[in-house]
């Protein structure tokens, strides 16, 4: 029990390091696709196909619909790779999922006569949303790196990677549910303090308020 | 103060609205979605579909590159695409299947949108697409080959760009079409224009 949470935090750290390495690799993958490398297109499908499916399932699609839409997205997004401008590490992944988000909204809209648009997809997408969101993601990633492992894990589990309950977070981190709640609250306060000073967040929020 | 008491006190705590908006934007971006390897493993069948989908994208990307290189040539859509396919040694079947095109040589109102989507993916302008479509239509109703008509047109007419000359020749041919053929051509053109508008609107 003593080394349980510590081991889990170490695991989280390894995971974050792996994701960081993967980001760099994926940026190179985008460049290789721009040079029409057939193998790069195949790798794109292998890496993003299952992730896109998971993304769609998480946002309410049935397994079958998520599979169909993810297959369609692999072609559609790969075809748009010539429009991608590398600006920051991790940008390609954000760009891919921003396009996937638009595809998902279109998918729901095409079925709007029979099924209501889920609440988390109801805000209208604007053409420059992708860039604004990418700026926010970069700011949040940077802020998360300033938190300690425990705080970062809680934010990821509760707010970003999923909506885990305190019980689930507690189980993951090897602590009690009440302790998870307290740590979550503290982590949010720390993150808030960092983000409210970040000009990218200020810009994003003023844009949201004006509704441009 | 124990953690349980603190937890009770913060039960009603809600993070500020703006932070929720920031988290929304992050979730929307998908950047914090399950990382590679964390997503549930797809079945071999599904992985094969992903691979096929990526192959189609690669083929279309190669065709688009070739089209940018050669630009407009006064050929029917079918001849033009087949030409691009041959010089790139790309299999055409999967590409046509992806775009839902059964026969490249028969442009009609029902297949016009699929043609338009392929044309736009290849980077053709609306004007180019319509020219290829009209040339294909002329071939279907047994008009003389357009390159030959273009050559005939040159000595007497004003010299313009290849596209302008082609449009002038097509205009002359179409003035001889019977009403039914002309109507079918215009309906097909209408569908192509509508498809371009929709695709441009969708970005």
Interface residues (C-beta under 8 A of the other chain):
Chain A: X15 X18 X19 X22 X33 X36 X38 X41 X42 X44 X45 X46 X47 X49 X50 X51 X53 X54 X55 X58 X67 X70 X71 X72 X74 X75 X78 X79 X81 X82 X90 X93 X94 X96 X97 X98 X100 X101 X106 X120 X127 X129 X132 X133 X134 X136 X137 X140 X141 X156 X159 X160 X161 X176 X178 X179 X181 X182 X185 X188 X191 X192 X195 X196 X201 X204 X205 X208
Chain B: X3 X4 X6 X7 X10 X11 X13 X15 X16 X18 X19 X21 X22 X23 X24 X25 X26 X27 X28 X29 X30 X31 X32 X33 X34 X35 X36 X37 X38 X39 X40 X41 X42 X46 X47 X49 X50 X51 X53 X54 X55 X56 X57 X58 X60 X61 X62 X64 X65 X98 X121 X202 X203
